Amino acid sequence: MFKKLGEKLFGKGDPEPSPDGFFLNVRCSDCGEQFNLFINKSYELLQNFETDGSVHYTLKKEVYGVGCKNRIHVTMQFDGRKKLVSREIENGEYIEE
């Protein structure tokens, strides 16, 4: 009964992948709190221009928890087609699905 009610309120299963974005799942290294964020590639990526005319994108995110003063710093680099090239995280860890 509660499962069906939960599905009606919040939907079923994992969210569908979107071409406009992706889910970033991280965990605080101090308190273990988990964060599930949707990153919209159209709005949240910073465009960087190189001297040769090429373009790449950067994402910088700071994530704050409810009861913990730790800040999680996420930096991701994307190529000109917005495909992930590299990623770094401080004070936290990525949750792989």
N, C-alpha and C positions, 0 to 999 in steps of 0.2 A: 504494500500500500504506500509506504513512504517513498519507495524507489520510484513508483509511477508519479507521485506528486512532485518529487524532485526533478524528474525528467520534464514534466510539464512546466515547471518554474524556470529551470536552468538549462534545458536541452539535454540531449543524449550524447554520451561518449565524448571523444575528443573533437575539438573544433576542426573544421575543414581548412586545409592550407589555402592561402590567398596569394594571388600573383602580386598584390599590392603591398604585402607585408609578411611578417613571420612572427612566431612566438619566441620570446626570449625568456628562458626559465633559469633563474639563479637562486642560490642559497647563501645566506649570510654565514661567514666563517666564524663569527663570534657566538651568535645565538641560535643558528640553524633555521631561522625563519625563511620560508620559501616565497618567491615572487614569480608570478607568471604575467609577463607584459606582452602586449601586442605592439610591434614596431611597424609603423606605416612607412614604407620606403619612399612614398611620394612626398611626405612632409618632414620626416625626422632625419633624413640623411643630408649632410652638408656637402655641397659640391665643391671640389677642389680642381683648379686649372693648373696644368703644368706648362712650362715654357715651350715645350714642343707642341702644344695645342691639345694634348690628351686630357681626359677628364677622369677623375676617380671620386669616390664618395667616402665620407667618414661619419660614423655614429659615435657620439659620446653621451653616456647616460650615467647619472648618479641615482642610486636607489637607496631609499631610506626606509627603515622598518618602523614598526609601531612602538615597541618598548626598548629598542636598542639604539645606541648612539652611533653605531658603526655605519659608515657610508660605503656602499659598494660602487666601485668605479668600473664601468664597462667601456671599452674602446674597440670598435670594429672598423676594418677597412674593406671597401668594396671596389670592384673594377668599374669601368665605364658602363657596363650592362647591369650594374647593381648586384653582382654575384659576390658572395663573401670570399675575401682573400685571406684575411687574418683577423684574429680576435685576442684581446687581452682582458683580464679581470683582476682587480685588486680588492682585497678584503672579502672575497666571496668565491664561489665556484659555480660553474655551469652545471645545470641538471640536464643530463642527456636522456632523451626519451627513446 
